[in-house]
Amino acid sequence: MLRIGRVIRQEERMDIEAIRQYCLRFPHTTEIVQWGADLCFKVDGKLFVVAAIEMVPQRLSFKCTPENFAELCERTGIIPAPYMARAQWVSLLGPNVVPDDELRELIAESYRLVWERLPKKRRAELEASAAQKKAAAHKAPAKKKSAGARKKR
């Protein structure tokens, strides 16, 4: 609960849709459902977050630094991610195991770790492609000539 002046309200927690919206904010992110019902967020085909959406409670897994991996695994509600622990992935046993701000930081760190492992050439290609798409979207549509203007040749 948060106390704001004299008003007390229950803090809203991130649900799977809020996590989804947050992950999709990162550049070059794609989402796909894999392995039955796991919502996967990828950058250039490389996973950075996996949400097991059919499990109750929903589990969230992501990559972290070796230091954070060791620290997080000591906390209640966080375990080494099955099949992915060797690559320093952790699994939250529910979306609200850590505070929302910390969860956002951990997801951002996961994205950054995966992005930085991409070859520099590939990162440059992705950035150039995004810049071209952005420029094309900002171009004004060509003006249509009137029927009379076309006949004047």
N, CA, C and O atoms as a DFTB+ gen file, in Angstrom:
612 C
 N C O
     1  1       0.836      -1.184       0.000
     2  2       0.000       0.000       0.000
     3  2       0.878       1.244       0.000
     4  3       1.930       1.279       0.639
     5  1       0.445       2.226      -0.702
     6  2       1.154       3.496      -0.725
     7  2       0.353       4.539       0.041
     8  3      -0.874       4.583      -0.047
     9  1       1.030       5.341       0.759
    10  2       0.367       6.431       1.465
    11  2       0.704       7.722       0.727
    12  3       1.871       8.098       0.618
    13  1      -0.317       8.391       0.227
    14  2      -0.154       9.652      -0.472
    15  2      -0.958      10.670       0.315
    16  3      -2.189      10.666       0.280
    17  1      -0.247      11.550       1.031
    18  2      -0.946      12.476       1.921
    19  2      -1.729      11.659       2.920
    20  3      -1.156      10.836       3.635
    21  1      -3.010      11.870       2.979
    22  2      -3.859      11.105       3.885
    23  2      -4.577       9.965       3.173
    24  3      -5.255       9.157       3.807
    25  1      -4.424       9.905       1.850
    26  2      -5.110       8.877       1.084
    27  2      -4.199       7.651       0.982
    28  3      -3.020       7.771       0.648
    29  1      -4.747       6.494       1.268
    30  2      -4.002       5.248       1.148
    31  2      -4.635       4.452       0.019
    32  3      -5.854       4.280      -0.023
    33  1      -3.808       3.970      -0.892
    34  2      -4.334       3.163      -1.992
    35  2      -3.432       1.963      -2.207
    36  3      -2.241       2.003      -1.900
    37  1      -4.009       0.894      -2.737
    38  2      -3.244      -0.313      -3.060
    39  2      -2.458      -0.033      -4.337
    40  3      -3.023       0.413      -5.335
    41  1      -1.165      -0.296      -4.300
    42  2      -0.323      -0.086      -5.472
    43  2      -0.697      -1.087      -6.565
    44  3      -0.839      -2.280      -6.297
    45  1      -0.854      -0.600      -7.786
    46  2      -1.154      -1.496      -8.897
    47  2       0.111      -2.255      -9.259
    48  3       1.199      -1.681      -9.307
    49  1      -0.040      -3.539      -9.512
    50  2       1.095      -4.391      -9.833
    51  2       1.074      -4.736     -11.312
    52  3       0.017      -4.746     -11.944
    53  1       2.243      -5.018     -11.856
    54  2       2.335      -5.397     -13.266
    55  2       1.705      -6.761     -13.470
    56  3       2.005      -7.714     -12.751
    57  1       0.826      -6.842     -14.463
    58  2       0.280      -8.132     -14.862
    59  2       0.932      -8.511     -16.190
    60  3       1.804      -7.795     -16.681
    61  1       0.520      -9.612     -16.759
    62  2       1.161     -10.091     -17.976
    63  2       0.998      -9.100     -19.128
    64  3       1.903      -8.969     -19.952
    65  1      -0.125      -8.405     -19.201
    66  2      -0.321      -7.421     -20.272
    67  2       0.605      -6.226     -20.092
    68  3       1.149      -5.718     -21.073
    69  1       0.793      -5.770     -18.867
    70  2       1.716      -4.656     -18.607
    71  2       3.151      -5.068     -18.935
    72  3       3.916      -4.274     -19.483
    73  1       3.510      -6.289     -18.606
    74  2       4.846      -6.800     -18.935
    75  2       5.005      -6.874     -20.451
    76  3       6.048      -6.506     -20.990
    77  1       3.971      -7.347     -21.131
    78  2       3.995      -7.436     -22.590
    79  2       4.203      -6.056     -23.217
    80  3       5.061      -5.883     -24.083
    81  1       3.421      -5.087     -22.778
    82  2       3.542      -3.728     -23.314
    83  2       4.935      -3.151     -23.048
    84  3       5.503      -2.470     -23.902
    85  1       5.475      -3.424     -21.877
    86  2       6.808      -2.920     -21.535
    87  2       7.867      -3.552     -22.444
    88  3       8.724      -2.846     -22.976
    89  1       7.815      -4.857     -22.621
    90  2       8.800      -5.546     -23.460
    91  2       8.754      -5.054     -24.901
    92  3       9.794      -4.917     -25.544
    93  1       7.558      -4.787     -25.408
    94  2       7.421      -4.359     -26.803
    95  2       7.921      -2.936     -27.043
    96  3       8.025      -2.511     -28.193
    97  1       8.226      -2.207     -26.003
    98  2       8.788      -0.852     -26.154
    99  2      10.246      -0.890     -26.606
   100  3      10.744       0.083     -27.173
   101  1      10.926      -1.995     -26.361
   102  2      12.338      -2.058     -26.715
   103  2      12.486      -2.185     -28.221
   104  3      11.717      -2.899     -28.865
   105  1      13.481      -1.489     -28.791
   106  2      13.669      -1.528     -30.246
   107  2      13.894      -2.949     -30.753
   108  3      14.551      -3.757     -30.096
   109  1      13.346      -3.241     -31.917
   110  2      13.547      -4.495     -32.646
   111  2      12.982      -5.712     -31.909
   112  3      13.380      -6.842     -32.190
   113  1      12.065      -5.491     -30.977
   114  2      11.490      -6.600     -30.215
   115  2      10.338      -7.232     -30.978
   116  3       9.504      -6.543     -31.565
   117  1      10.311      -8.553     -30.957
   118  2       9.195      -9.307     -31.512
   119  2       8.642     -10.205     -30.417
   120  3       9.344     -10.551     -29.467
   121  1       7.389     -10.573     -30.561
   122  2       6.793     -11.514     -29.614
   123  2       6.242     -12.689     -30.399
   124  3       5.775     -12.544     -31.528
   125  1       6.308     -13.848     -29.779
   126  2       5.810     -15.061     -30.397
   127  2       5.436     -16.027     -29.275
   128  3       6.069     -16.047     -28.219
   129  1       4.407     -16.819     -29.521
   130  2       4.046     -17.867     -28.577
   131  2       4.756     -19.133     -29.037
   132  3       4.585     -19.579     -30.172
   133  1       5.554     -19.705     -28.142
   134  2       6.329     -20.909     -28.440
   135  2       6.068     -21.966     -27.386
   136  3       5.548     -21.678     -26.308
   137  1       6.433     -23.180     -27.711
   138  2       6.384     -24.288     -26.750
   139  2       5.007     -24.440     -26.118
   140  3       4.896     -24.743     -24.930
   141  1       3.992     -24.238     -26.886
   142  2       2.631     -24.398     -26.386
   143  2       2.018     -23.077     -25.965
   144  3       1.198     -22.513     -26.690
   145  1       2.405     -22.578     -24.805
   146  2       1.781     -21.348     -24.295
   147  2       2.781     -20.449     -23.582
   148  3       2.450     -19.830     -22.571
   149  1       4.003     -20.375     -24.103
   150  2       4.994     -19.461     -23.537
   151  2       5.098     -18.239     -24.436
   152  3       5.411     -18.347     -25.622
   153  1       4.834     -17.084     -23.858
   154  2       4.936     -15.829     -24.593
   155  2       6.396     -15.393     -24.553
   156  3       6.931     -15.078     -23.491
   157  1       7.031     -15.378     -25.720
   158  2       8.467     -15.104     -25.810
   159  2       8.706     -13.745     -26.454
   160  3       8.079     -13.384     -27.450
   161  1       9.627     -13.008     -25.857
   162  2      10.032     -11.715     -26.403
   163  2      11.473     -11.857     -26.854
   164  3      12.337     -12.317     -26.108
   165  1      11.712     -11.448     -28.098
   166  2      13.019     -11.658     -28.710
   167  2      13.529     -10.377     -29.353
   168  3      12.758      -9.506     -29.756
   169  1      14.844     -10.292     -29.435
   170  2      15.484      -9.260     -30.224
   171  2      16.361     -10.007     -31.228
   172  3      17.270     -10.745     -30.848
   173  1      16.076      -9.805     -32.508
   174  2      16.751     -10.497     -33.602
   175  2      16.751     -12.013     -33.394
   176  3      17.755     -12.681     -33.637
   177  1      15.624     -12.540     -32.947
   178  2      15.474     -13.972     -32.774
   179  2      16.064     -14.538     -31.497
   180  3      15.989     -15.745     -31.264
   181  1      16.652     -13.684     -30.661
   182  2      17.260     -14.133     -29.404
   183  2      16.341     -13.764     -28.241
   184  3      15.926     -12.613     -28.103
   185  1      16.034     -14.751     -27.413
   186  2      15.137     -14.538     -26.269
   187  2      15.722     -13.569     -25.252
   188  3      16.919     -13.591     -24.963
   189  1      14.839     -12.707     -24.707
   190  2      15.255     -11.940     -23.535
   191  2      14.237     -12.022     -22.410
   192  3      14.581     -11.737     -21.262
   193  1      12.989     -12.403     -22.699
   194  2      11.971     -12.651     -21.664
   195  2      11.053     -13.769     -22.152
   196  3      10.674     -13.817     -23.322
   197  1      10.705     -14.665     -21.229
   198  2       9.731     -15.719     -21.511
   199  2       8.697     -15.695     -20.393
   200  3       9.045     -15.748     -19.214
   201  1       7.425     -15.617     -20.771
   202  2       6.336     -15.630     -19.798
   203  2       5.505     -16.889     -20.023
   204  3       4.913     -17.073     -21.087
   205  1       5.467     -17.751     -19.011
   206  2       4.648     -18.960     -19.073
   207  2       3.233     -18.562     -18.693
   208  3       2.901     -18.484     -17.511
   209  1       2.397     -18.309     -19.696
   210  2       1.101     -17.677     -19.448
   211  2       0.012     -18.638     -18.999
   212  3      -1.010     -18.197     -18.475
   213  1       0.204     -19.944     -19.191
   214  2      -0.832     -20.878     -18.749
   215  2      -0.590     -21.413     -17.346
   216  3      -1.460     -22.071     -16.776
   217  1       0.573     -21.138     -16.788
   218  2       0.843     -21.585     -15.424
   219  2       0.152     -20.649     -14.441
   220  3      -0.017     -19.460     -14.710
   221  1      -0.242     -21.199     -13.303
   222  2      -0.844     -20.365     -12.258
   223  2      -0.035     -20.582     -10.997
   224  3       0.030     -21.710     -10.508
   225  1       0.586     -19.545     -10.448
   226  2       0.680     -18.201     -11.025
   227  2       1.610     -18.194     -12.242
   228  3       2.429     -19.094     -12.430
   229  1       1.459     -17.164     -13.048
   230  2       2.269     -17.060     -14.249
   231  2       3.732     -16.859     -13.879
   232  3       4.056     -16.084     -12.979
   233  1       4.603     -17.559     -14.578
   234  2       6.041     -17.431     -14.344
   235  2       6.647     -16.529     -15.393
   236  3       6.188     -16.460     -16.533
   237  1       7.689     -15.840     -14.976
   238  2       8.401     -14.937     -15.868
   239  2       9.883     -15.260     -15.763
   240  3      10.437     -15.284     -14.664
   241  1      10.525     -15.506     -16.891
   242  2      11.951     -15.824     -16.907
   243  2      12.691     -14.822     -17.770
   244  3      12.160     -14.324     -18.762
   245  1      13.935     -14.531     -17.376
   246  2      14.742     -13.574     -18.128
   247  2      16.214     -13.767     -17.807
   248  3      16.572     -14.380     -16.802
   249  1      17.044     -13.240     -18.664
   250  2      18.495     -13.313     -18.520
   251  2      18.953     -12.230     -17.544
   252  3      18.355     -11.157     -17.467
   253  1      20.016     -12.523     -16.805
   254  2      20.590     -11.509     -15.925
   255  2      22.104     -11.688     -15.863
   256  3      22.644     -12.670     -16.372
   257  1      22.772     -10.741     -15.241
   258  2      24.224     -10.837     -15.095
   259  2      24.553     -11.960     -14.122
   260  3      23.705     -12.340     -13.315
   261  1      25.760     -12.497     -14.182
   262  2      26.139     -13.538     -13.218
   263  2      25.989     -13.076     -11.758
   264  3      25.600     -13.866     -10.897
   265  1      26.292     -11.815     -11.482
   266  2      26.157     -11.289     -10.127
   267  2      24.687     -11.254      -9.698
   268  3      24.344     -11.687      -8.598
   269  1      23.832     -10.741     -10.568
   270  2      22.404     -10.688     -10.257
   271  2      21.799     -12.086     -10.174
   272  3      20.898     -12.328      -9.370
   273  1      22.293     -13.005     -11.000
   274  2      21.793     -14.375     -10.970
   275  2      21.982     -14.968      -9.572
   276  3      21.046     -15.522      -8.995
   277  1      23.175     -14.851      -9.042
   278  2      23.459     -15.412      -7.722
   279  2      22.622     -14.732      -6.643
   280  3      22.079     -15.395      -5.760
   281  1      22.520     -13.407      -6.721
   282  2      21.763     -12.649      -5.725
   283  2      20.265     -12.957      -5.810
   284  3      19.617     -13.181      -4.787
   285  1      19.724     -12.969      -7.018
   286  2      18.291     -13.192      -7.189
   287  2      17.878     -14.603      -6.758
   288  3      16.810     -14.786      -6.174
   289  1      18.718     -15.595      -7.045
   290  2      18.372     -16.981      -6.701
   291  2      18.321     -17.216      -5.191
   292  3      17.765     -18.217      -4.739
   293  1      18.892     -16.311      -4.417
   294  2      18.829     -16.412      -2.960
   295  2      17.513     -15.873      -2.409
   296  3      17.202     -16.084      -1.236
   297  1      16.746     -15.190      -3.230
   298  2      15.505     -14.567      -2.782
   299  2      14.325     -15.530      -2.897
   300  3      14.296     -16.404      -3.763
   301  1      13.372     -15.352      -2.018
   302  2      12.152     -16.158      -2.032
   303  2      11.359     -15.866      -3.299
   304  3      11.181     -14.709      -3.679
   305  1      10.883     -16.928      -3.951
   306  2      10.053     -16.772      -5.136
   307  2      10.827     -16.654      -6.429
   308  3      10.240     -16.422      -7.486
   309  1      12.161     -16.812      -6.359
   310  2      12.987     -16.735      -7.571
   311  2      13.876     -17.974      -7.599
   312  3      14.546     -18.298      -6.618
   313  1      13.870     -18.658      -8.741
   314  2      14.674     -19.867      -8.903
   315  2      15.484     -19.777     -10.191
   316  3      15.168     -18.969     -11.065
   317  1      16.523     -20.597     -10.317
   318  2      17.202     -20.683     -11.619
   319  2      16.191     -21.193     -12.657
   320  3      15.455     -22.144     -12.393
   321  1      16.159     -20.579     -13.797
   322  2      15.186     -20.957     -14.827
   323  2      15.485     -22.352     -15.358
   324  3      16.618     -22.640     -15.744
   325  1      14.480     -23.217     -15.380
   326  2      14.697     -24.566     -15.922
   327  2      15.231     -24.488     -17.358
   328  3      14.744     -23.703     -18.170
   329  1      16.220     -25.300     -17.649
   330  2      16.867     -25.407     -18.957
   331  2      17.713     -24.194     -19.339
   332  3      18.496     -24.277     -20.285
   333  1      17.579     -23.084     -18.642
   334  2      18.270     -21.855     -19.039
   335  2      19.223     -21.331     -17.966
   336  3      19.906     -20.333     -18.194
   337  1      19.284     -21.973     -16.818
   338  2      20.090     -21.464     -15.709
   339  2      21.569     -21.376     -16.066
   340  3      22.269     -20.485     -15.585
   341  1      22.047     -22.280     -16.894
   342  2      23.474     -22.240     -17.249
   343  2      23.837     -20.955     -17.995
   344  3      25.004     -20.568     -18.050
   345  1      22.834     -20.306     -18.563
   346  2      23.051     -19.035     -19.268
   347  2      22.620     -17.851     -18.404
   348  3      22.335     -16.775     -18.929
   349  1      22.569     -18.041     -17.085
   350  2      22.184     -17.021     -16.103
   351  2      20.771     -16.481     -16.325
   352  3      20.557     -15.269     -16.354
   353  1      19.824     -17.382     -16.478
   354  2      18.413     -17.019     -16.544
   355  2      17.769     -17.377     -15.219
   356  3      18.057     -18.425     -14.641
   357  1      16.892     -16.501     -14.738
   358  2      16.129     -16.777     -13.527
   359  2      14.643     -16.842     -13.884
   360  3      14.210     -16.346     -14.924
   361  1      13.886     -17.463     -12.997
   362  2      12.451     -17.575     -13.182
   363  2      11.762     -17.043     -11.925
   364  3      12.035     -17.496     -10.814
   365  1      10.875     -16.085     -12.121
   366  2      10.068     -15.571     -11.017
   367  2       8.846     -16.464     -10.901
   368  3       8.185     -16.746     -11.901
   369  1       8.543     -16.906      -9.700
   370  2       7.421     -17.818      -9.502
   371  2       6.076     -17.092      -9.507
   372  3       5.047     -17.677      -9.169
   373  1       6.091     -15.844      -9.881
   374  2       4.898     -15.017     -10.031
   375  2       5.352     -13.643     -10.481
   376  3       6.489     -13.259     -10.208
   377  1       4.507     -12.895     -11.156
   378  2       4.934     -11.589     -11.665
   379  2       5.176     -10.552     -10.571
   380  3       5.817      -9.531     -10.819
   381  1       4.674     -10.801      -9.374
   382  2       4.796      -9.793      -8.323
   383  2       5.782     -10.195      -7.229
   384  3       5.664      -9.749      -6.088
   385  1       6.747     -11.033      -7.576
   386  2       7.765     -11.466      -6.624
   387  2       8.718     -10.322      -6.300
   388  3       9.230     -10.232      -5.184
   389  1       8.953      -9.455      -7.269
   390  2       9.801      -8.274      -7.062
   391  2       8.957      -7.028      -7.341
   392  3       7.980      -7.099      -8.086
   393  1       9.325      -5.896      -6.753
   394  2       8.584      -4.656      -7.031
   395  2       8.625      -4.308      -8.525
   396  3       9.571      -4.657      -9.231
   397  1       7.595      -3.624      -8.979
   398  2       7.473      -3.293     -10.407
   399  2       8.687      -2.558     -10.953
   400  3       9.166      -2.884     -12.039
   401  1       9.196      -1.570     -10.219
   402  2      10.363      -0.812     -10.701
   403  2      11.562      -1.726     -10.890
   404  3      12.286      -1.611     -11.879
   405  1      11.773      -2.627      -9.951
   406  2      12.885      -3.560     -10.059
   407  2      12.665      -4.520     -11.226
   408  3      13.607      -4.841     -11.950
   409  1      11.439      -4.974     -11.411
   410  2      11.130      -5.863     -12.527
   411  2      11.428      -5.180     -13.856
   412  3      11.999      -5.795     -14.757
   413  1      11.046      -3.923     -13.983
   414  2      11.338      -3.180     -15.219
   415  2      12.844      -3.088     -15.445
   416  3      13.315      -3.262     -16.569
   417  1      13.598      -2.818     -14.386
   418  2      15.058      -2.730     -14.510
   419  2      15.649      -4.073     -14.920
   420  3      16.554      -4.124     -15.754
   421  1      15.146      -5.156     -14.343
   422  2      15.659      -6.488     -14.674
   423  2      15.342      -6.872     -16.123
   424  3      16.172      -7.475     -16.803
   425  1      14.152      -6.527     -16.587
   426  2      13.784      -6.798     -17.986
   427  2      14.655      -5.963     -18.924
   428  3      15.125      -6.464     -19.945
   429  1      14.872      -4.695     -18.581
   430  2      15.724      -3.831     -19.404
   431  2      17.153      -4.375     -19.448
   432  3      17.798      -4.358     -20.497
   433  1      17.634      -4.852     -18.317
   434  2      18.969      -5.431     -18.268
   435  2      19.037      -6.676     -19.153
   436  3      20.022      -6.869     -19.866
   437  1      18.017      -7.513     -19.118
   438  2      17.975      -8.703     -19.956
   439  2      18.045      -8.321     -21.433
   440  3      18.816      -8.904     -22.195
   441  1      17.247      -7.350     -21.827
   442  2      17.269      -6.870     -23.210
   443  2      18.673      -6.394     -23.577
   444  3      19.210      -6.759     -24.623
   445  1      19.261      -5.576     -22.702
   446  2      20.593      -5.014     -22.968
   447  2      21.627      -6.133     -23.121
   448  3      22.454      -6.092     -24.032
   449  1      21.585      -7.126     -22.239
   450  2      22.543      -8.232     -22.305
   451  2      22.430      -8.985     -23.622
   452  3      23.445      -9.335     -24.225
   453  1      21.216      -9.237     -24.069
   454  2      21.009      -9.957     -25.328
   455  2      21.411      -9.078     -26.513
   456  3      22.069      -9.551     -27.439
   457  1      21.022      -7.810     -26.489
   458  2      21.367      -6.872     -27.563
   459  2      22.882      -6.770     -27.720
   460  3      23.394      -6.792     -28.839
   461  1      23.595      -6.660     -26.614
   462  2      25.045      -6.494     -26.669
   463  2      25.767      -7.753     -27.138
   464  3      26.917      -7.675     -27.570
   465  1      25.117      -8.906     -27.061
   466  2      25.729     -10.148     -27.544
   467  2      25.558     -10.319     -29.049
   468  3      26.211     -11.170     -29.654
   469  1      24.683      -9.517     -29.660
   470  2      24.544      -9.582     -31.113
   471  2      25.817      -9.028     -31.747
   472  3      26.432      -8.117     -31.193
   473  1      26.216      -9.555     -32.883
   474  2      27.393      -9.001     -33.564
   475  2      27.174      -7.514     -33.889
   476  3      26.063      -7.095     -34.212
   477  1      28.242      -6.739     -33.799
   478  2      28.148      -5.292     -34.063
   479  2      27.566      -5.011     -35.443
   480  3      26.769      -4.089     -35.614
   481  1      27.966      -5.805     -36.414
   482  2      27.461      -5.610     -37.781
   483  2      25.946      -5.791     -37.815
   484  3      25.242      -5.019     -38.465
   485  1      25.443      -6.809     -37.117
   486  2      23.998      -7.070     -37.105
   487  2      23.254      -5.952     -36.389
   488  3      22.186      -5.535     -36.836
   489  1      23.812      -5.460     -35.275
   490  2      23.172      -4.343     -34.555
   491  2      23.086      -3.119     -35.458
   492  3      22.067      -2.428     -35.486
   493  1      24.166      -2.856     -36.199
   494  2      24.171      -1.711     -37.117
   495  2      23.111      -1.885     -38.203
   496  3      22.432      -0.924     -38.565
   497  1      22.966      -3.108     -38.726
   498  2      21.946      -3.377     -39.745
   499  2      20.545      -3.136     -39.194
   500  3      19.707      -2.528     -39.861
   501  1      20.292      -3.607     -37.987
   502  2      18.972      -3.418     -37.371
   503  2      18.685      -1.933     -37.149
   504  3      17.578      -1.463     -37.413
   505  1      19.676      -1.209     -36.669
   506  2      19.490       0.223     -36.428
   507  2      19.274       0.981     -37.730
   508  3      18.439       1.883     -37.791
   509  1      20.024       0.620     -38.776
   510  2      19.858       1.277     -40.073
   511  2      18.479       0.979     -40.647
   512  3      17.827       1.868     -41.195
   513  1      18.038      -0.255     -40.523
   514  2      16.716      -0.639     -41.018
   515  2      15.622       0.134     -40.290
   516  3      14.665       0.598     -40.910
   517  1      15.765       0.269     -38.983
   518  2      14.775       1.014     -38.203
   519  2      14.775       2.486     -38.596
   520  3      13.717       3.111     -38.670
   521  1      15.954       3.036     -38.847
   522  2      16.046       4.442     -39.254
   523  2      15.382       4.650     -40.615
   524  3      14.704       5.656     -40.824
   525  1      15.574       3.705     -41.546
   526  2      14.946       3.808     -42.863
   527  2      13.432       3.739     -42.754
   528  3      12.724       4.497     -43.416
   529  1      12.932       2.827     -41.917
   530  2      11.486       2.709     -41.740
   531  2      10.916       3.977     -41.131
   532  3       9.843       4.432     -41.526
   533  1      11.627       4.546     -40.175
   534  2      11.170       5.771     -39.524
   535  2      11.142       6.929     -40.521
   536  3      10.198       7.718     -40.539
   537  1      12.180       7.024     -41.345
   538  2      12.238       8.090     -42.348
   539  2      11.121       7.933     -43.373
   540  3      10.501       8.917     -43.774
   541  1      10.866       6.706     -43.796
   542  2       9.810       6.455     -44.777
   543  2       8.439       6.792     -44.201
   544  3       7.562       7.274     -44.918
   545  1       8.256       6.542     -42.920
   546  2       6.971       6.833     -42.282
   547  2       6.739       8.334     -42.154
   548  3       5.594       8.787     -42.128
   549  1       7.819       9.106     -42.075
   550  2       7.688      10.549     -41.897
   551  2       7.588      11.311     -43.213
   552  3       7.258      12.497     -43.214
   553  1       7.868      10.648     -44.336
   554  2       7.760      11.327     -45.634
   555  2       6.313      11.678     -45.899
   556  3       5.406      10.894     -45.619
   557  1       6.112      12.850     -46.434
   558  2       4.756      13.270     -46.797
   559  2       4.335      12.522     -48.049
   560  3       5.155      12.321     -48.945
   561  1       3.082      12.106     -48.133
   562  2       2.628      11.423     -49.347
   563  2       2.693      12.373     -50.543
   564  3       2.450      13.573     -50.413
   565  1       3.022      11.821     -51.698
   566  2       3.126      12.632     -52.916
   567  2       1.753      13.206     -53.263
   568  3       0.723      12.555     -53.092
   569  1       1.773      14.440     -53.754
   570  2       0.516      15.086     -54.142
   571  2       0.038      14.486     -55.454
   572  3       0.824      14.270     -56.377
   573  1      -1.248      14.223     -55.525
   574  2      -1.836      13.688     -56.750
   575  2      -2.110      14.840     -57.706
   576  3      -2.601      15.899     -57.316
   577  1      -1.782      14.602     -58.956
   578  2      -2.054      15.614     -59.977
   579  2      -3.526      15.530     -60.365
   580  3      -4.117      14.450     -60.399
   581  1      -4.086      16.660     -60.646
   582  2      -5.492      16.656     -61.065
   583  2      -5.585      16.070     -62.480
   584  3      -4.579      15.978     -63.183
   585  1      -6.762      15.684     -62.881
   586  2      -6.992      15.086     -64.189
   587  2      -6.578      16.047     -65.300
   588  3      -6.031      15.623     -66.318
   589  1      -6.839      17.343     -65.105
   590  2      -6.495      18.353     -66.116
   591  2      -4.989      18.506     -66.250
   592  3      -4.500      18.723     -67.359
   593  1      -4.242      18.403     -65.170
   594  2      -2.796      18.557     -65.218
   595  2      -2.143      17.396     -65.970
   596  3      -1.124      17.587     -66.633
   597  1      -2.707      16.222     -65.876
   598  2      -2.133      15.047     -66.552
   599  2      -2.296      15.165     -68.073
   600  3      -1.451      14.669     -68.818
   601  1      -3.367      15.812     -68.543
   602  2      -3.651      15.881     -69.972
   603  2      -2.808      16.941     -70.682
   604  3      -2.758      16.929     -71.912
   605  1      -2.139      17.863     -69.966
   606  2      -1.453      18.995     -70.578
   607  2      -0.145      18.636     -71.250
   608  3       0.467      19.550     -71.802
   609  1       0.314      17.509     -71.265
   610  2       1.622      17.143     -71.815
   611  2       1.834      17.780     -73.099
   612  3       2.882      17.590     -73.717
